[in-house]
Amino acid sequence: MRAIERLAETAERCDRYRAAALSVGFVPTLGALHDGHVSLFRRAKSECDRVAVSIFVNPTQFGPGEDLAAYPRPREADLAACREAGVDLVFLGAAGEMYPAGFQTWVTVDELSRPLCGASRPVHFRGVATVVTQLLSIVRPHRAYFGQKDYQQSLVVRRLALDLHLGAEIRVLPTVREADGLAMSSRNRYLDAGARRVAPRIARALAGARELILGGEEHVEAVVARLRSDLEREGGLRIDYAEVLEAATLRAFEGGLLRRGPGGIVVAVAAHVGGARLIDNVVIAPGPG
Ligand code: AMP
């Protein structure tokens, strides 16, 4: 495995893979790797000849007052996890090279970036879309792998890859969870013992909402009310958002009525637990129409 700090060297090595007719799978990450990330590495490994991973705490996707400085950066453990998963190349991006003096080109994905995390983190998706565009342009993978845990991000990335003709197939894989249902996240490291006990309530509340919908509930308001009461019942958690939207577009359901038509339903939550802001979601597949 090669760990490379320079952007040009990363691009060159990936060029060489392609020139040798080797397919390239790519997984962008912020590091602080866990089994959720590793599931993406392994899938990439099983589908591609070479696997490239980037580890870059992208400053432009953090807003003022967010956890950019505190974000964990366990470089040696991260490299070991990559090596163990059979990753071929790790690009350790540096802000100075990704955003050199004079940088002024941004990628924004309009409508998909507005609701949910976009509403509470106004610059977040502009930063994500810009860095993912940069990374896909450097690595030029055949396939790039993302997690459903960051559902809105996966839609934003799919859209930009299509709209900018970047040529990578975007694959979105299921959320990997702890035994008690908590979605794995680098930010779970911020949870103390008390907060760690509260955090799985998010996954439980989402499962409850899913059951309600599958049981035939048709009113968005009823699902949201149940979700909010399940989340808030025992305290220790502050809701940022709890919403039920059209899964493909992130638009609200017309008239507040859930139609299990084309596109499906996403139930999405962001909540503050202890010092962490956690997100999770469930997607309910499209019904017969
Ligand atoms: P991050 O390092 O948080 O930016 O995540 C890098 C990639 O890993 C993103 O595509 C995430 O959606 C994905 N990811 C993060 N947590 C999980 C998880 N628990 N299960 C599956 N994928 C995940």
Boltz pocket constraint, residues with backbone or C-beta under 6 A from the ligand:
constraints:
  - pocket:
      binder: B
      contacts: [[A, 28], [A, 29], [A, 30], [A, 31], [A, 35], [A, 36], [A, 37], [A, 39], [A, 40], [A, 145], [A, 146], [A, 147], [A, 148], [A, 149], [A, 150], [A, 173], [A, 174], [A, 175], [A, 176], [A, 177], [A, 183], [A, 184], [A, 185], [A, 186]]
      max_distance: 6.0
